[in-house]
Amino acid sequence: MRPILLVVGVIVLLTGLVWALQGAYVLPATFMRGEAWIGLGSAIAVVGLGLVWLGVRPARSAPGSSPRDE
């Protein structure tokens, strides 16, 4: 599950960054210009960053178990 979260998170993060940069007139775009696209792209990039974080964070062990139990 973690590799899937990581891959999806990277894709969502990059998509959000591209949309934000298109909104800021840094990358070429046809209609994706202006503050709305900067905000939308930034929000999507934050969601992607959260998914990446979930994919790379260390697994939590159950209470009362030790690392040797695995």
Backbone atoms as SQL, in Angstrom:
CREATE TABLE atoms (id INTEGER PRIMARY KEY, chain TEXT, resi INTEGER, resn TEXT, atom TEXT, x REAL, y REAL, z REAL);
INSERT INTO atoms VALUES
  (1, 'A', 1, 'MET', 'N', 0.821, -1.200, 0.000),
  (2, 'A', 1, 'MET', 'CA', 0.000, 0.000, 0.000),
  (3, 'A', 1, 'MET', 'C', 0.863, 1.261, 0.000),
  (4, 'A', 2, 'ARG', 'N', 1.969, 1.221, 0.738),
  (5, 'A', 2, 'ARG', 'CA', 2.822, 2.402, 0.822),
  (6, 'A', 2, 'ARG', 'C', 3.434, 2.790, -0.521),
  (7, 'A', 3, 'PRO', 'N', 3.909, 1.838, -1.319),
  (8, 'A', 3, 'PRO', 'CA', 4.448, 2.248, -2.629),
  (9, 'A', 3, 'PRO', 'C', 3.389, 2.896, -3.518),
  (10, 'A', 4, 'ILE', 'N', 2.156, 2.427, -3.408),
  (11, 'A', 4, 'ILE', 'CA', 1.076, 3.018, -4.201),
  (12, 'A', 4, 'ILE', 'C', 0.821, 4.450, -3.741),
  (13, 'A', 5, 'LEU', 'N', 0.782, 4.671, -2.418),
  (14, 'A', 5, 'LEU', 'CA', 0.602, 6.027, -1.896),
  (15, 'A', 5, 'LEU', 'C', 1.730, 6.943, -2.354),
  (16, 'A', 6, 'LEU', 'N', 2.940, 6.417, -2.346),
  (17, 'A', 6, 'LEU', 'CA', 4.091, 7.217, -2.753),
  (18, 'A', 6, 'LEU', 'C', 4.000, 7.610, -4.222),
  (19, 'A', 7, 'VAL', 'N', 3.703, 6.669, -5.082),
  (20, 'A', 7, 'VAL', 'CA', 3.614, 6.953, -6.524),
  (21, 'A', 7, 'VAL', 'C', 2.469, 7.904, -6.821),
  (22, 'A', 8, 'VAL', 'N', 1.299, 7.639, -6.253),
  (23, 'A', 8, 'VAL', 'CA', 0.150, 8.517, -6.480),
  (24, 'A', 8, 'VAL', 'C', 0.437, 9.905, -5.910),
  (25, 'A', 9, 'GLY', 'N', 1.067, 9.962, -4.749),
  (26, 'A', 9, 'GLY', 'CA', 1.408, 11.242, -4.142),
  (27, 'A', 9, 'GLY', 'C', 2.350, 12.068, -4.997),
  (28, 'A', 10, 'VAL', 'N', 3.358, 11.430, -5.574),
  (29, 'A', 10, 'VAL', 'CA', 4.292, 12.152, -6.443),
  (30, 'A', 10, 'VAL', 'C', 3.573, 12.678, -7.686),
  (31, 'A', 11, 'ILE', 'N', 2.705, 11.861, -8.259),
  (32, 'A', 11, 'ILE', 'CA', 1.968, 12.298, -9.452),
  (33, 'A', 11, 'ILE', 'C', 1.055, 13.475, -9.112),
  (34, 'A', 12, 'VAL', 'N', 0.336, 13.392, -8.000),
  (35, 'A', 12, 'VAL', 'CA', -0.563, 14.476, -7.601),
  (36, 'A', 12, 'VAL', 'C', 0.239, 15.734, -7.271),
  (37, 'A', 13, 'LEU', 'N', 1.360, 15.582, -6.581),
  (38, 'A', 13, 'LEU', 'CA', 2.219, 16.716, -6.245),
  (39, 'A', 13, 'LEU', 'C', 2.719, 17.414, -7.502),
  (40, 'A', 14, 'LEU', 'N', 3.222, 16.647, -8.460),
  (41, 'A', 14, 'LEU', 'CA', 3.729, 17.248, -9.698),
  (42, 'A', 14, 'LEU', 'C', 2.613, 17.904, -10.504),
  (43, 'A', 15, 'THR', 'N', 1.444, 17.291, -10.532),
  (44, 'A', 15, 'THR', 'CA', 0.307, 17.890, -11.231),
  (45, 'A', 15, 'THR', 'C', -0.065, 19.232, -10.611),
  (46, 'A', 16, 'GLY', 'N', -0.126, 19.282, -9.292),
  (47, 'A', 16, 'GLY', 'CA', -0.436, 20.531, -8.611),
  (48, 'A', 16, 'GLY', 'C', 0.609, 21.606, -8.876),
  (49, 'A', 17, 'LEU', 'N', 1.876, 21.224, -8.877),
  (50, 'A', 17, 'LEU', 'CA', 2.937, 22.195, -9.159),
  (51, 'A', 17, 'LEU', 'C', 2.838, 22.745, -10.583),
  (52, 'A', 18, 'VAL', 'N', 2.554, 21.872, -11.528),
  (53, 'A', 18, 'VAL', 'CA', 2.411, 22.324, -12.922),
  (54, 'A', 18, 'VAL', 'C', 1.239, 23.280, -13.043),
  (55, 'A', 19, 'TRP', 'N', 0.115, 22.952, -12.421),
  (56, 'A', 19, 'TRP', 'CA', -1.056, 23.833, -12.495),
  (57, 'A', 19, 'TRP', 'C', -0.761, 25.188, -11.864),
  (58, 'A', 20, 'ALA', 'N', -0.076, 25.180, -10.723),
  (59, 'A', 20, 'ALA', 'CA', 0.255, 26.446, -10.063),
  (60, 'A', 20, 'ALA', 'C', 1.210, 27.271, -10.919),
  (61, 'A', 21, 'LEU', 'N', 2.181, 26.635, -11.527),
  (62, 'A', 21, 'LEU', 'CA', 3.133, 27.361, -12.378),
  (63, 'A', 21, 'LEU', 'C', 2.464, 27.868, -13.655),
  (64, 'A', 22, 'GLN', 'N', 1.503, 27.134, -14.175),
  (65, 'A', 22, 'GLN', 'CA', 0.755, 27.624, -15.326),
  (66, 'A', 22, 'GLN', 'C', -0.090, 28.830, -14.930),
  (67, 'A', 23, 'GLY', 'N', -0.663, 28.780, -13.762),
  (68, 'A', 23, 'GLY', 'CA', -1.463, 29.908, -13.284),
  (69, 'A', 23, 'GLY', 'C', -0.626, 31.149, -13.069),
  (70, 'A', 24, 'ALA', 'N', 0.648, 30.964, -12.730),
  (71, 'A', 24, 'ALA', 'CA', 1.557, 32.083, -12.493),
  (72, 'A', 24, 'ALA', 'C', 2.273, 32.533, -13.768),
  (73, 'A', 25, 'TYR', 'N', 1.869, 32.018, -14.920),
  (74, 'A', 25, 'TYR', 'CA', 2.445, 32.373, -16.219),
  (75, 'A', 25, 'TYR', 'C', 3.909, 31.948, -16.353),
  (76, 'A', 26, 'VAL', 'N', 4.326, 30.934, -15.586),
  (77, 'A', 26, 'VAL', 'CA', 5.695, 30.439, -15.695),
  (78, 'A', 26, 'VAL', 'C', 5.774, 29.361, -16.767),
  (79, 'A', 27, 'LEU', 'N', 4.766, 28.506, -16.844),
  (80, 'A', 27, 'LEU', 'CA', 4.683, 27.476, -17.873),
  (81, 'A', 27, 'LEU', 'C', 3.577, 27.844, -18.860),
  (82, 'A', 28, 'PRO', 'N', 3.720, 27.421, -20.109),
  (83, 'A', 28, 'PRO', 'CA', 2.680, 27.749, -21.093),
  (84, 'A', 28, 'PRO', 'C', 1.369, 27.009, -20.808),
  (85, 'A', 29, 'ALA', 'N', 0.264, 27.705, -21.032),
  (86, 'A', 29, 'ALA', 'CA', -1.063, 27.127, -20.852),
  (87, 'A', 29, 'ALA', 'C', -2.046, 27.901, -21.719),
  (88, 'A', 30, 'THR', 'N', -3.173, 27.273, -22.029),
  (89, 'A', 30, 'THR', 'CA', -4.173, 27.956, -22.837),
  (90, 'A', 30, 'THR', 'C', -5.162, 28.713, -21.961),
  (91, 'A', 31, 'PHE', 'N', -5.794, 28.032, -21.018),
  (92, 'A', 31, 'PHE', 'CA', -6.811, 28.690, -20.190),
  (93, 'A', 31, 'PHE', 'C', -6.466, 28.672, -18.710),
  (94, 'A', 32, 'MET', 'N', -5.435, 27.954, -18.324),
  (95, 'A', 32, 'MET', 'CA', -5.104, 27.795, -16.904),
  (96, 'A', 32, 'MET', 'C', -4.211, 28.953, -16.439),
  (97, 'A', 33, 'ARG', 'N', -4.772, 30.130, -16.408),
  (98, 'A', 33, 'ARG', 'CA', -4.037, 31.330, -16.022),
  (99, 'A', 33, 'ARG', 'C', -4.748, 32.034, -14.891),
  (100, 'A', 34, 'GLY', 'N', -3.990, 32.655, -14.007),
  (101, 'A', 34, 'GLY', 'CA', -4.574, 33.489, -12.981),
  (102, 'A', 34, 'GLY', 'C', -4.486, 32.901, -11.578),
  (103, 'A', 35, 'GLU', 'N', -4.989, 33.694, -10.658),
  (104, 'A', 35, 'GLU', 'CA', -4.891, 33.351, -9.239),
  (105, 'A', 35, 'GLU', 'C', -5.660, 32.083, -8.877),
  (106, 'A', 36, 'ALA', 'N', -6.763, 31.842, -9.549),
  (107, 'A', 36, 'ALA', 'CA', -7.559, 30.651, -9.227),
  (108, 'A', 36, 'ALA', 'C', -6.745, 29.378, -9.461),
  (109, 'A', 37, 'TRP', 'N', -6.002, 29.329, -10.553),
  (110, 'A', 37, 'TRP', 'CA', -5.202, 28.146, -10.860),
  (111, 'A', 37, 'TRP', 'C', -3.982, 28.040, -9.957),
  (112, 'A', 38, 'ILE', 'N', -3.454, 29.173, -9.512),
  (113, 'A', 38, 'ILE', 'CA', -2.347, 29.131, -8.553),
  (114, 'A', 38, 'ILE', 'C', -2.840, 28.509, -7.250),
  (115, 'A', 39, 'GLY', 'N', -4.005, 28.952, -6.777),
  (116, 'A', 39, 'GLY', 'CA', -4.562, 28.411, -5.537),
  (117, 'A', 39, 'GLY', 'C', -4.946, 26.956, -5.647),
  (118, 'A', 40, 'LEU', 'N', -5.612, 26.599, -6.745),
  (119, 'A', 40, 'LEU', 'CA', -6.022, 25.217, -6.945),
  (120, 'A', 40, 'LEU', 'C', -4.808, 24.305, -7.063),
  (121, 'A', 41, 'GLY', 'N', -3.828, 24.722, -7.839),
  (122, 'A', 41, 'GLY', 'CA', -2.614, 23.919, -7.999),
  (123, 'A', 41, 'GLY', 'C', -1.857, 23.766, -6.696),
  (124, 'A', 42, 'SER', 'N', -1.793, 24.838, -5.919),
  (125, 'A', 42, 'SER', 'CA', -1.098, 24.773, -4.627),
  (126, 'A', 42, 'SER', 'C', -1.816, 23.820, -3.675),
  (127, 'A', 43, 'ALA', 'N', -3.135, 23.882, -3.642),
  (128, 'A', 43, 'ALA', 'CA', -3.902, 22.989, -2.765),
  (129, 'A', 43, 'ALA', 'C', -3.710, 21.529, -3.172),
  (130, 'A', 44, 'ILE', 'N', -3.724, 21.261, -4.456),
  (131, 'A', 44, 'ILE', 'CA', -3.529, 19.893, -4.936),
  (132, 'A', 44, 'ILE', 'C', -2.109, 19.427, -4.636),
  (133, 'A', 45, 'ALA', 'N', -1.138, 20.320, -4.763),
  (134, 'A', 45, 'ALA', 'CA', 0.247, 19.964, -4.438),
  (135, 'A', 45, 'ALA', 'C', 0.386, 19.611, -2.959),
  (136, 'A', 46, 'VAL', 'N', -0.325, 20.319, -2.090),
  (137, 'A', 46, 'VAL', 'CA', -0.282, 20.012, -0.653),
  (138, 'A', 46, 'VAL', 'C', -0.893, 18.633, -0.386),
  (139, 'A', 47, 'VAL', 'N', -1.973, 18.310, -1.073),
  (140, 'A', 47, 'VAL', 'CA', -2.572, 16.976, -0.927),
  (141, 'A', 47, 'VAL', 'C', -1.571, 15.911, -1.383),
  (142, 'A', 48, 'GLY', 'N', -0.908, 16.156, -2.504),
  (143, 'A', 48, 'GLY', 'CA', 0.111, 15.220, -2.988),
  (144, 'A', 48, 'GLY', 'C', 1.259, 15.070, -2.016),
  (145, 'A', 49, 'LEU', 'N', 1.667, 16.169, -1.412),
  (146, 'A', 49, 'LEU', 'CA', 2.733, 16.116, -0.417),
  (147, 'A', 49, 'LEU', 'C', 2.308, 15.275, 0.791),
  (148, 'A', 50, 'GLY', 'N', 1.050, 15.402, 1.182),
  (149, 'A', 50, 'GLY', 'CA', 0.538, 14.580, 2.275),
  (150, 'A', 50, 'GLY', 'C', 0.543, 13.096, 1.926),
  (151, 'A', 51, 'LEU', 'N', 0.177, 12.772, 0.703),
  (152, 'A', 51, 'LEU', 'CA', 0.205, 11.370, 0.273),
  (153, 'A', 51, 'LEU', 'C', 1.633, 10.832, 0.244),
  (154, 'A', 52, 'VAL', 'N', 2.573, 11.655, -0.220),
  (155, 'A', 52, 'VAL', 'CA', 3.974, 11.246, -0.210),
  (156, 'A', 52, 'VAL', 'C', 4.431, 10.998, 1.219),
  (157, 'A', 53, 'TRP', 'N', 4.045, 11.888, 2.136),
  (158, 'A', 53, 'TRP', 'CA', 4.427, 11.728, 3.532),
  (159, 'A', 53, 'TRP', 'C', 3.866, 10.417, 4.091),
  (160, 'A', 54, 'LEU', 'N', 2.614, 10.120, 3.777),
  (161, 'A', 54, 'LEU', 'CA', 2.027, 8.855, 4.242),
  (162, 'A', 54, 'LEU', 'C', 2.747, 7.647, 3.652),
  (163, 'A', 55, 'GLY', 'N', 3.272, 7.794, 2.448),
  (164, 'A', 55, 'GLY', 'CA', 3.963, 6.689, 1.805),
  (165, 'A', 55, 'GLY', 'C', 5.365, 6.451, 2.321),
  (166, 'A', 56, 'VAL', 'N', 6.009, 7.469, 2.891),
  (167, 'A', 56, 'VAL', 'CA', 7.402, 7.309, 3.316),
  (168, 'A', 56, 'VAL', 'C', 7.587, 7.289, 4.827),
  (169, 'A', 57, 'ARG', 'N', 6.553, 7.647, 5.593),
  (170, 'A', 57, 'ARG', 'CA', 6.730, 7.690, 7.042),
  (171, 'A', 57, 'ARG', 'C', 6.920, 6.275, 7.569),
  (172, 'A', 58, 'PRO', 'N', 7.662, 6.159, 8.664),
  (173, 'A', 58, 'PRO', 'CA', 7.883, 4.820, 9.235),
  (174, 'A', 58, 'PRO', 'C', 6.585, 4.215, 9.758),
  (175, 'A', 59, 'ALA', 'N', 6.476, 2.926, 9.649),
  (176, 'A', 59, 'ALA', 'CA', 5.280, 2.229, 10.127),
  (177, 'A', 59, 'ALA', 'C', 5.255, 2.258, 11.654),
  (178, 'A', 60, 'ARG', 'N', 4.079, 2.442, 12.197),
  (179, 'A', 60, 'ARG', 'CA', 3.921, 2.452, 13.654),
  (180, 'A', 60, 'ARG', 'C', 3.634, 1.030, 14.112),
  (181, 'A', 61, 'SER', 'N', 4.266, 0.654, 15.201),
  (182, 'A', 61, 'SER', 'CA', 4.010, -0.679, 15.741),
  (183, 'A', 61, 'SER', 'C', 2.804, -0.628, 16.675),
  (184, 'A', 62, 'ALA', 'N', 2.200, -1.746, 16.852),
  (185, 'A', 62, 'ALA', 'CA', 1.036, -1.820, 17.735),
  (186, 'A', 62, 'ALA', 'C', 1.497, -1.654, 19.178),
  (187, 'A', 63, 'PRO', 'N', 0.644, -1.081, 20.023),
  (188, 'A', 63, 'PRO', 'CA', 1.020, -0.923, 21.429),
  (189, 'A', 63, 'PRO', 'C', 1.315, -2.265, 22.069),
  (190, 'A', 64, 'GLY', 'N', 2.389, -2.308, 22.813),
  (191, 'A', 64, 'GLY', 'CA', 2.749, -3.543, 23.498),
  (192, 'A', 64, 'GLY', 'C', 3.609, -4.493, 22.686),
  (193, 'A', 65, 'SER', 'N', 3.847, -4.198, 21.410),
  (194, 'A', 65, 'SER', 'CA', 4.689, -5.078, 20.601),
  (195, 'A', 65, 'SER', 'C', 6.090, -4.472, 20.518),
  (196, 'A', 66, 'SER', 'N', 7.041, -5.327, 20.310),
  (197, 'A', 66, 'SER', 'CA', 8.413, -4.863, 20.157),
  (198, 'A', 66, 'SER', 'C', 8.867, -5.087, 18.724),
  (199, 'A', 67, 'PRO', 'N', 9.892, -4.387, 18.279),
  (200, 'A', 67, 'PRO', 'CA', 10.365, -4.579, 16.896),
  (201, 'A', 67, 'PRO', 'C', 10.821, -6.000, 16.633),
  (202, 'A', 68, 'ARG', 'N', 11.173, -6.752, 17.680),
  (203, 'A', 68, 'ARG', 'CA', 11.624, -8.129, 17.487),
  (204, 'A', 68, 'ARG', 'C', 10.468, -9.083, 17.159),
  (205, 'A', 69, 'ASP', 'N', 9.224, -8.652, 17.403),
  (206, 'A', 69, 'ASP', 'CA', 8.067, -9.494, 17.138),
  (207, 'A', 69, 'ASP', 'C', 7.796, -9.656, 15.650),
  (208, 'A', 70, 'GLU', 'N', 8.341, -8.773, 14.839),
  (209, 'A', 70, 'GLU', 'CA', 8.029, -8.780, 13.399),
  (210, 'A', 70, 'GLU', 'C', 8.851, -9.759, 12.638);
